[in-house]
Amino acid sequence: MPNNNCLDGIWCSECGSEEPFSIYARAQFVVYDEGTDEFTNVEWDDESVCVCLKCKNTGVVKNFKRDQKEIDFKEKTHDPDRTVREDRGDAD
């Protein structure tokens, strides 16, 4: 089932994994000489570097976003390996 929280619409097109990912993000930390404590305001965008931790596929977040048409098609056919070609709308 596709992600619907922090990783909404994110998946790896190389191995099909829906988590975990290493995403280079911005955050605000409480920092002491000994290190960090709390963090807040974690943010990333479509241009943030993203790495699939299962297969090491690397790109930016927008390259890991699943198209809703593809999600609907895979759920309807119950075949996670089939994809929809945007140009013709038929399956591979």
Secondary structure, 3 states (H helix, E strand, C coil): CCCCCCCCCECCCCCCCCCCEEECCEEEEEEECCEEEEEEEEECCCCCEEEECCCCCEEEHHHHECCHHHHHHHHHHCCCCCCECCCCCCEC
